[in-house]
Amino acid sequence: MNKYHYDFRDIFKAPRMALHGKNIYLQMRNLLVGYIGYVVIAYLALMVEGIDLKYAWDVNFIFPIGTLGIISIWGKLVWLIAIHWFIICLLRGNLAVSKSAFEEIKGNLFFSSAEARKFVSEKHWAMGRAYMAVVAFIVFMVVLGLIAGLIGKIPVVGELSFGLFYGFPYYILSLFAVLIIFLFTTFVLTGPAAVGVKGEDTLTTLFDGFSVVTSRPLRWTIYTASSVVIAKVCSFVLFYFSFRAFQFTNYTTGVFMGDKGKIIFQSAIDKFPASAPLVQFLSFLYPGSNFGIDLYMLGAFHPSNTIYSIATYLVTISISLVFLFIIAYFINTVVVGQVIAFIDIRRQTHNDNLAEMSDDELFDDFKLTEEKKTDSEKSDDKPSM
């Protein structure tokens, strides 16, 4: 590993580290498991909604993306479970990549994907409980607001209590809840980095995940924004070369296949959600620009029914895996950027050279505090001379 600077220059290491094979594998593996689970549960939600599955398959294929026209409360609940499953798998992938990236920063180039998966299996509950604790607090604040609304329905007393307590405690509690919700959105980014670097327990993970934002908000914002911009540019470049690879494949195979390959590929592109927001985000250099790639340019024919449906499905899956690779690279770049931000900010706030510490030195702050207390108590117990 090249010299670590503990400053802004380190962020430019992110795209290279994100593209390493084991990091791409770790992220793609979890994204694939998460998406397959999402598709299965999403179709279950459509079944609960009473929608004919054959019709849903013809419309959505393996891309049941969006609200899917689900109206009933039970259908929405099942659909939310699908989203929750995907988020869990995404966070597990982020945690694995965070640990792998940190080991590389430390110089451990032989840290394997198997070791990263083992680390996730041991530490994912610390991150999971931290997220659940924040969500539980937000739900608690919402329940308090609903109770206040019920009190407000009482004639005379309700109106007076609403006016009397609006400033305090209603507004104060709401402001606190909004701040917690904001920190929760940042914790989605900082949580995997905190666990991946220090491997701490739930409470310390929450504290470190929040403090990296609150202690140096401007520095963290610059690191995060820079990693997103770098991820966007690099993933667009990868998208461009993938586009040219599709063209090259279609041209060379078409020499002997003729129109067969073109028809199959065009049918696959028709099934692929090329106009989906995520695909459009990756297709253009920056949102709102005209400098981008139109996937429909790859087809030479208008959409048509062919007898090559099986080949079409296989090509569609292949195209989807290519896009999964690009998405994994984008996510990995941001995740590695968060690891770098965590290490650099800890150097600023705690004077910790985390990139140079051995595994034995990477214990959490609570353990350090307890050891210091124990040592001081032992010294107090010694008789003075």
N, C-alpha and C positions, 0 to 999 in steps of 0.2 A: 504494500500500500504506500502511495506517495505521502509526503509530509503533510500532516494535518495542521492547519493554521489557526483553528478556533476563531475564524472570522468569516466574512461574507464570501471569500474565495472558495470556501468548502462546498458551497451550494452547487458549484459547477461539476462536482463529482457525482451528483445525483443521477443524471441521465445515463452515464456509463455504468454505474453500479446497478441501476434499475434494469438494464438490458442483459445482465448476466443470466445464463441459462437456468441456474437453480432458482433465482428470484422470479423469473418469468414462469417457471414450472410451478413454484409454490403458489403464486397468485392465480395462474390459470386453473390449477387444480381446484382451488377453493371456489373460484368464480363458476367453474363448470358444475361442481357439486351443488352450489347454491342455485344456479339457474335451472338445472334439471329438476331440483326439488320445487322451485318456484313454478315451473311449467306444470308439473303434476298437480300441485295444490291449486293453481289457478284454474285448471280444467275441472278440478273438484268443485271449486267455487261456482263455475258456470253450470255444473250439474245440479248443485244446490239451488241455483237460480232458476232451474227448469229449462235451460237452453239446450237444444239438441246438440249432442257432442259431435256428430258428423258434420252438422252445419258449422259449428264452432271451429272444427279442424279445417274445413275448407276455407274459412275466412282467415283464421289466424296461423294455421300450420304450427310450427314450433316457436312462434313469436306472439304469445298472448300478452301483449304489452298494453299498458294503460288501464283505465277503469273497467274496460270490457263490457260496458253497459250494464253493470251489476247494480241493482236498485235495492233489493231486499237487505235487511239488516244481517241475516244469517249469511248470505252470500258475501257481503262486505267483510264480515268477521273472518270468514275463511280466506278471502283475498288478502286481508291484512296479515294473516298467519303466513301466507306465501311470501309477502314482502319482508316480514320479520325473519323468516328463514334465510332469505337471500342476504340480508344485512348481517346476520350472524356469521355466515360463511365468508362474507367480504371482510369482516373484522378479523376473523381467524387468519385469512390470507395476509392482511396488513400486519398482524402481529408476527407471523412467520417471516415476512420480508424485513420487518424492522429488526428482528433478532439477527437474521442473516447479514443485513447491511452493517449492523453494529459490530459484528464479529469481523467483518472485512475491514472496517475502519480501524479496529484494534490490530489488524495484521494477521488474523487467523483466516488464511485463505483456504484452509482445508475443512472449514465448517460445512457440513453436508446438509442437504435438504432433509435427510432422515433425522438429523439432530434438531433441525428447526421444527419439524413436525412434533418431535418429542417434547420440545420446549413449549410448544403451543398446547399440547395435551396436559402439561403440568401447570401452565400459567393462565390459560384462557378464562378460568373461573374468577381470577382476580380482576380482570378487565370486565368480565360479564357482570359481576356483582357491583362494580363501580357504576356501570351504565344503569343497572336496575335501580341502584340507590338514587341516582339523579332523577330517573323517570318517576320513581315512587314519590319523591319530593314534589315534582311538578304536578302529579296527580293529586297529591294532598292539598296543594295550593288551589287547584281547580275546584276540589270538593269544598274547601272553605269559601270560595266565591259563590258556589251554588247554595251553600247554607245561608250566606249573607243575602242572596237573592230571595230565598224562601222567607227569611225574616222580613224582607222588604215588602212581601205581599200582605203582611198583616195591616189592616186599616189603621191609620193614624200613627200607630207605633212604628210601622214599617217605614213610612215616609220620613218621620222624624229621626229614626235611627240611621237611615241612609244618609241624610244630610249631616247628622252629628258625627258619624264615624267615617265619612268619606275620605277626609284627609288622613286621619289616623284611626284605626290601623289599616283601612282598606287600601289606600294609595301606597303606603309604605310596604305592606305585604306584597302588593302587585308589582311594585318596582323591584323588590327583592326577587320575586318569581321570574320577572323578565330578565334580570341579570343572570339568574341561574340557567334559564333557557338558552341565553346567549353563550354562556360558558359550556353548556352541554353540547352545543353545535361545534365549538372549538375542541371539546374533549374527544369528539369522534376522530379528530385528527391527531391530537396529542396523546390520547390514551395508549394506542398501540406502541408509540415511540417510548413512552415512559416505562411500560412493562418490558418492551424488548430490550431496552438499555439496562434497566436496573432490576427487573424481575421481582418487583415488590408485591406487597399484599394490597388488599382492596383500598384501605384507608389512605395509605401512602401513595398509591397510584392516583387516587382522586386528587390528593394534595399536589403532587408533582405535575399532574396534567393541567390543573388550574393555574398553578403558580408560574409555569413556564409562559403563560399568556399574560397574567396580571403583573408579574414582576418586570417584564420587558415587553410591553404590548407593541410598541413601534418596531422593535427588532423582530419580534415574532411575525408581525404582519408583513414586513419586508421579506423575510425568509419564505413565508408561505406564498405570498403573491409571486415571488420570483420563481419558486418551484413550480407553481401552476403554469406560469408563462413558458418556462423551459419545457415542461411536460407537453404543453400544447404544441409548441413549435416542433419538438422532436417527434411527437406522435404523428403530426401532419407529414413530416418528412418520411416516416415509416409508412404512412398511408400512401404517399405518392409512389414509393418504390413498390409497394404491394400492388397498386393499380397497374404500374408498368409490368410487373410480373404476370398479372392476369392477362394483359395484352400479349405479352411474349408467349405465354402458354397457349392462348387461343390461336395465335398466328402459326406457331410451329406445328401444333397438332392438326390445324386446319389444312395443312399441305396435303395430307393423305385422307383425313376424315371428311374434308369438304364442309358442307353446311351442317352436317350432323352435330359437330361440337358446338358450332355457333348457336344452333337452335336450343341445344341442351343448356348452354350457359345462359342464354337470354331467358329461358324459362326459369332458371335458378335465380337470376337477378330479379325477375318478376315476383318470385316468392319471398325474396329477401326484403326486409323493411328498409329500403334505401332512403326513404324520405323520413324515417324516424328521427326525432331530435338528437339522439346520441350519435347516430351515423352522420347527420348533417354537421354536428359539432366537430367531428373528426375530419370531415370532408373539406372544411375551409380553414384557411390559415388563422383567421380570427372571426368571431361571430359578427355577422352583418356584412362581411366582405364578399366581393365577387371572385376573389382569387381562391379557387378551390377545384374540386374534382367531382364530376358527375358520373356516377357509376353506370347510369343508363347508356353512356357513350360506349361501353364495352359490348353492347349488343348490336347486331347488324339487322335484326328482324323485329317486327312488331310482336307483341305477346300472342302466342298461338298455342293451341293444344297439340301435344305431340304424344307419340307412343313411348317416349323415353322417360316416363314419369319416375321410375326408380333411379335412373342416372341423374335426373333433375334433383331429386331429393338428396342424393349423395353429394352432388356439387354444391347444393345450398348449404349442407352441413359443413363442407370444406370451407366455403366462403365465410360462414359464421365463425369457424375456428380461427381463421385469419383475423377477423375483427376482434375476437376474444383476445388474441395475442396483442393487438394494438391497444385495446382497452387496458389489458394488464400492464403494458408498458407505461401508459399514461398514469395509472394509479400508482405503480411502483415508484415512478419519479417523484410524485408528491409525497409518498410514504417515506422514501429515503430522505427527502428534503426535511420532513418533520424530525427524523432521527438526528440529522445534522443540526437543525435548529435547537433541539433539546440539549445536545451535547455542548453547543456553543453558548447557549444561554446559561446553562449550569456553570460553565466556566466563569461567566460574568457575575453570577449571583452567589455561587458557593465556592468559587475558586477550585472546582473539581476538574481534574484532567482525566475525564472518563475514558477518553480514547487511549490512554496510556496505563490505566489501572488494570491489575490482574483480576481474575474472577473473585478471588478471596477478598479483595478490597471493595467490591461492588455490593456492599450491604446497604440496607436502607437507613434513612436518617433516624428513624425511631430506635432501631437497634443500636446505632451509634450513641444516641442520647442515653439509652438505658445503660450502656457500658460505661459511659462517662459518669453517670450517677453512681453506679456500683463502685467505681474506682474512688470517687470522692468520699463515699460513705465508708469505704475501707480505711482510707487515710485518716478520716475523722475518728475512727474507732481506735487507732493506734495511740498508745500512751505517749504523751509529750515528754521529752527529755529535759 
